[in-house]
Amino acid sequence: MPALTAMPKFAVFFADGAGFGIEMVQALDAAHAQDIARAQHPQGRLSAVPAELLDGQDRHKLLEE
């Protein structure tokens, strides 16, 4: 039986008519993370990065940038 591995986490940055933010998603890759977030933000702009890249970062400051 193959070992189960946890799916990696991604931070999906979104901006749509309702606002902007970061949504954490478990996905196979960045494209899959965007597909998952697209359900909540169908008209928004999306960008996904591995969640570990945000470790130690101020997320509010990232959103401002």
Beta strands, then each sheet from edge to edge (+ up, - down):
strand 1: 9-16
strand 2: 19-26
strand 3: 45-50
sheet 1: 2+ 1- 3+
end
